[in-house]
Amino acid sequence: MASAAGRAAARALLAAVSVLALTACGAAVARAPAGAPSRPAPAFRLLLFSRTLGFRHDSIPDGIAAVEALGRAHGFAVDVTEDPTRFTPAGLAAYRVVLFLSTTGDVLRGAERDALEGFLRAGGGFAGVHAAADALYDWPWYGGLVGAWFARHPAVQRATVRVADASQPSTRGLPDPWVRTDEWYDFRADPRPSVQVLLTVDEASYQGGGMGPDHPIAWYHDYDGGRAWYTALGHVREAYADPAFRAHLLGGIAYAAGRAWRS
C-alpha cells in the first residue's frame, strides 16, 4: 500500500516534528563549548510500552522498529520497555509522550497507574496503538484516556477506511477512501462525543462489523490536562512498513507531544 498519496502524507507530516527538532538542535549548538562537536538534541523523548499479559501480537517488534525509525528520521528519542516499574513520577518526567503498543491485560498496578495519571495531568501526551484498547478494563480513568475499550473483532480482512477529519497531522494527506487489511475492532461503546474522530471504517466493505454505519477507529482528545491519541489500526505486521500508516502514526505522536502542526 505504499501509494503516492501515502508517501506524500509521510513527507507532509515531517513538519509535525522536524521543525521542533531543528529548534532543539540549534539550542544544543548554542550551549556547546567552543570547538566541541555539535550533536543535535532530541526534540522530545518517547517511552514505548509494549507489555502484554493477555494476547501478544506478533506485530509488536515491527511496531517498535517503525517508531524507532520515525524517531531517528524526525528528531525524537525513543526508549522501549515492558517494565512497569518505569512508571514513577521521576521516571516519566523525562518523557513528553508515552506510547502503548498493543498492550493487553492489567499491565500497570497501583502506584504505576498513579504515575501515568500524574504524567497526563502535568501536560504529558499519550498515544495508543491497536490493542492499547484491550487493557486495564478495571481502571475507568484509562478507559477515558484511550476513549473506548475493545469488545470484539471479526477475521482479519480488507476494508475501506474513510477520513473523518483531514486537518489533524495523523490524517492530513491520507488517501480517502483508504483500502487496507487489518483487524477491525468493535468497541464496548462509541467514543463520541468525548473525542474528535479521525477515521471510520465502512462496515459495508467487510464482514462482521457490529457498530453500525458510523464506526470510529481513530481519534484524539484533550484529557485530564494532557493529550491522547488512539488508532485501532496496526494488527498486521505489514502495516508498519506502509508509508501511509507510518505517516498516520507519526502524526499521532506529534499531536501527543503537543507540537504545532499547522504552518
PyMOL commands that set and color helices and strands:
alter all, ss='L'
color gray80, all
select helices_A, chain A and resi 4-13+15-31+60-74+84-86+89-92+110-121+130-133+140-146+203-205+237-241+243-257
alter helices_A, ss='H'
color red, helices_A
select strands_A, chain A and resi 45-49+77-81+97-101+104-105+125-129+134-135+150-152+157-163+178-182+186-187+196-202+216-223+226-231
alter strands_A, ss='S'
color yellow, strands_A
deselect
rebuild
show_as cartoon
